[in-house]
């Protein structure tokens, strides 16, 4: 049981580190190559993780910014959402 908790804690730390490194890359404070090295990943692996983190962040921001008073979308808005794969 203790090993499971330790593993879970390590995975949580790795996730937080990846999120922080992603923010630093996005804000041009760190290159993706250096971020990948700090995460002990290849650039390709880190790019994949970074993409997942950014997609989750976009989904979260979409969810928390939902209007309190929903309105009907225009056909153009629906079409754009469909193109983005968000509908």
Contact map, one row per residue, 1 for C-alpha under 8 A:
111110000000000000000000000000000000000000000000000000000000000000000000000000000000000
111111000000000000000000000000000000000000000000000000000000000000000000000000000000000
111111100000000000000000000000000000000000000000000000000000000000000000000000000000000
111111110000000000000000000000000000000000000000000000000000000000000000000000000000000
111111111000000000000000000000000000000000000000000000000000000000000000000000000000000
011111111100000000000000000000000000000000000000000000000000000000000000000000000000000
001111111110000000000000000000000000000000000000000000000000000000000000000000000000000
000111111111000000000000000000000000000000000000000000000000000000000000000000000000000
000011111111100000000000000000000000000000000000000000000000000000000000000000000000000
000001111111110000000000000000000000000000000000000000000000000000000000000000000000000
000000111111111000000000000000000000000000000000000000000000000000000000000000000000000
000000011111111100000000000000000000000000000000000000000000000000000000000000000000000
000000001111111110000000000000000000000000000000000000000000000000000000000000000000000
000000000111111111000000000000000000001000000000000000000000000000000000000000000000000
000000000011111111100000000000000000000000000000000000000000000000000000000000000000000
000000000001111111110000000000000000000000000000000000000000000000000000000000000000000
000000000000111111111000000000000000001000000000000000000000000000000000000000000000000
000000000000011111111100000000000000001000000000110000000000000000000000000000000000000
000000000000001111111110000000000000000000000000010010000000000000000000000000000000000
000000000000000111111111000000000000000000000000000000000000000000000000000000000000000
000000000000000011111111100001000010000000000000000000000000000000000000000000000000000
000000000000000001111111110000000010000000000000010010000000000000000000000000000000000
000000000000000000111111111000000000000000000000000000000000000000000000000000000000000
000000000000000000011111111111000000000000000000000000000000000000000000000000000000000
000000000000000000001111111111110010000000000000000000000000000000000000000000000000000
000000000000000000000111111110000000000000000000000000000000000000000000000000000000000
000000000000000000000011111111000000000000000000000000000000000000000000000000000000000
000000000000000000000001111111100000000000000000000000000000000000000000000000000000000
000000000000000000000001111111100000000000000000000000000000000000000000000000000000000
000000000000000000001001101111110110000000000000000000000000000000000000000000000000000
000000000000000000000000100111111110000000000000000000000000000000000000000000000000000
000000000000000000000000100001111111000000100110000000000000000000000000000000000000000
000000000000000000000000000000111111100000100000000000000000000000000000000000000000000
000000000000000000000000000001111111110000000000000000000000000000000000000000000000000
000000000000000000001100100001111111111000000100000000000000000000000000000000000000000
000000000000000000000000000000011111111111101100000000000000000000000000000000000000000
000000000000000000000000000000001111111111100000000000000000000000000000000000000000000
000000000000000000000000000000000111111110000000000000000000000000000000000000000000000
000000000000010011000000000000000011111110000100000000000000000000000000000000000000000
000000000000000000000000000000000001111111000000000000000000000000000000000000000000000
000000000000000000000000000000000001111111111100000000000000000000000000000000000000000
000000000000000000000000000000000001100111111100000000000000000000000000000000000000000
000000000000000000000000000000011001100011111110000000000000000000000000000000000000000
000000000000000000000000000000000000000011111111000000000000000000000000000000000000000
000000000000000000000000000000000001000011111111100000000000000000000000000000000000000
000000000000000000000000000000010011001011111111110000000000000000000000000000000000000
000000000000000000000000000000010000000000111111111000000000000000000000000000000000000
000000000000000000000000000000000000000000011111111100000000000000000000000000000000000
000000000000000001000000000000000000000000001111111110000000000000000000000000000000000
000000000000000001100100000000000000000000000111111111000000000000000000000000000000000
000000000000000000000000000000000000000000000011111111100000000000000000000000000000000
000000000000000000000000000000000000000000000001111111110000000000000000000000000000000
000000000000000000100100000000000000000000000000111111111000000000000000000000000000000
000000000000000000000000000000000000000000000000011111111100000000000000000000000000000
000000000000000000000000000000000000000000000000001111111110000000000000000000000000000
000000000000000000000000000000000000000000000000000111111111000000000000000000000000000
000000000000000000000000000000000000000000000000000011111111100000000000000000000000000
000000000000000000000000000000000000000000000000000001111111110000000000000000000000000
000000000000000000000000000000000000000000000000000000111111111000000000000000000000000
000000000000000000000000000000000000000000000000000000011111111100000000000000000000000
000000000000000000000000000000000000000000000000000000001111111110000000000000000000000
000000000000000000000000000000000000000000000000000000000111111111000000000000000000000
000000000000000000000000000000000000000000000000000000000011111111000000000000000000000
000000000000000000000000000000000000000000000000000000000001111111000000000000000000000
000000000000000000000000000000000000000000000000000000000000111111100000000000000000000
000000000000000000000000000000000000000000000000000000000000011111110100000000000000000
000000000000000000000000000000000000000000000000000000000000000011111100000000000000000
000000000000000000000000000000000000000000000000000000000000000001111100000000000000000
000000000000000000000000000000000000000000000000000000000000000000111110000000000000000
000000000000000000000000000000000000000000000000000000000000000001111111000000000000000
000000000000000000000000000000000000000000000000000000000000000000001111100000000000000
000000000000000000000000000000000000000000000000000000000000000000000111110000000000000
000000000000000000000000000000000000000000000000000000000000000000000011111111000000000
000000000000000000000000000000000000000000000000000000000000000000000001111111000000000
000000000000000000000000000000000000000000000000000000000000000000000000111111100000000
000000000000000000000000000000000000000000000000000000000000000000000000111111110000000
000000000000000000000000000000000000000000000000000000000000000000000000111111111000000
000000000000000000000000000000000000000000000000000000000000000000000000111111111100001
000000000000000000000000000000000000000000000000000000000000000000000000001111111110000
000000000000000000000000000000000000000000000000000000000000000000000000000111111111000
000000000000000000000000000000000000000000000000000000000000000000000000000011111111111
000000000000000000000000000000000000000000000000000000000000000000000000000001111111111
000000000000000000000000000000000000000000000000000000000000000000000000000000111111110
000000000000000000000000000000000000000000000000000000000000000000000000000000011111111
000000000000000000000000000000000000000000000000000000000000000000000000000000001111111
000000000000000000000000000000000000000000000000000000000000000000000000000000001111111
000000000000000000000000000000000000000000000000000000000000000000000000000001001101111
